Amino acid sequence: MPPKPDKKMAAYWDALNNVIDPELGVGIVDLGLIYGVAIQHGIATVRMTLTSMGCPAGPEIMRRVETELSMLPDVRDVKIDLVWEPVWGPDKINPDIRDLLM
C-alpha cells in the first residue's frame, strides 16, 4: 500500500480512488494499483500497475485515471507510467478492504 499522501497531494489520490476497478468494485488506490503521483508544470504523472498484464479492464481504468485527474483545476495533462515491478498482489490492497474481499 502506498504511503499516505500529504495534504497537497491528497486531492490527486482521492481523485484516483474514484476510479473503480469494474471487476472488484473497489477504488484503484485502495487496491494498491497506484505506486505514485507527481504534479509538475500542470502535468500529473501517475506510476501505476494493473492486477495482471492481461487485465481486460486495463484500458478503461487508464482512461478513467486520465479523466479523473483532468478534472482537477491545476492539471493540464496526464501521463501514465504503467509498470509491472513491483508485481501487484493481494498484499497491496488496503487491509480494511482486503478483509472485506477475502
N, C-alpha and C positions, 0 to 999 in steps of 0.2 A: 504494500500500500504506500502511495506517495506521501511525503511529509505534508503536514498541514500548512496550507499557504498563508502568507502574511496578509494583512488586511488589503493591501494594494492589489494583490493577485486573486483575492477571494472571488471577485466578480467573474473572472475568467474560469475558475474551477467550477463555480456554481453554474455558469452557462454550459460548460461541458457536461456537467452531470444531468442537464436537461435532455441530453442525448440518451435515449433509452435503447438498450440492446433489445431488438424485437423478439429474440428467442428466449431471453431470460427475464425480460421486463424490469431491468434494473439499469440505473444510470451508469455510464461508462467510467466515471470516476470511482464510484462505489465498487465497480467490477475490477478496478485496478488496471484498466487499459490505458490510462494516461500516466506517462512517466515524467512529463514535464511540460511547462508552458512558459514562454517568454514573450515579451512585447518590446519591440524596438522600432521607433520611427513609424508607428502605425501598423506594423506587420506583426501579427500574432503567429508564433511558431509553436506547434504542438508536437511533442515527441510522444508517440503512442504505438500501441500494438493492437492486435486482434486476438480473439480466443484461439484461432488457428489460421494457418496460411490460406486455407481454402474456405474461410468463413464466408458463407453466401451473403450475409448481411454487411460485409465489409464496405462495399462501395456506398451503400445507403448511410452507414454510420459515418463515413468520412464526409459525405455531403452534408449531413446534419451538423457535424463539427464546424464546417465552414459557415453554415447558415447561422448557428447559434452565436458563434464568435463575431460574425459580421454585424450582428445587431447591437454590439457594444459600441458606444459613441466614439471611442478612440481607436477602433480597428478599421483600417482601410483595406487590408488584405490578410489572408490566412494561408500559412504554409504548413503542410502536414509532413512530418518526418516519420514515416511508418517503419518501425524497427521490429526485429524478431529476437533480439537479445536485450535484456534477459527474456527468456521464454515465459509467456504468461502461463499461470496455473491457478487453481483454486486458492492457493495460499495468498494470492494478491488481492482477493476480494476483501472488502471491509468486513471485519469479523462479525459485526452485528448482522450484516446482510447474509454472510456466508451461513450463519447459524439458521437463518430462515430458509435458505435454498437447499441446504443439505439435510 
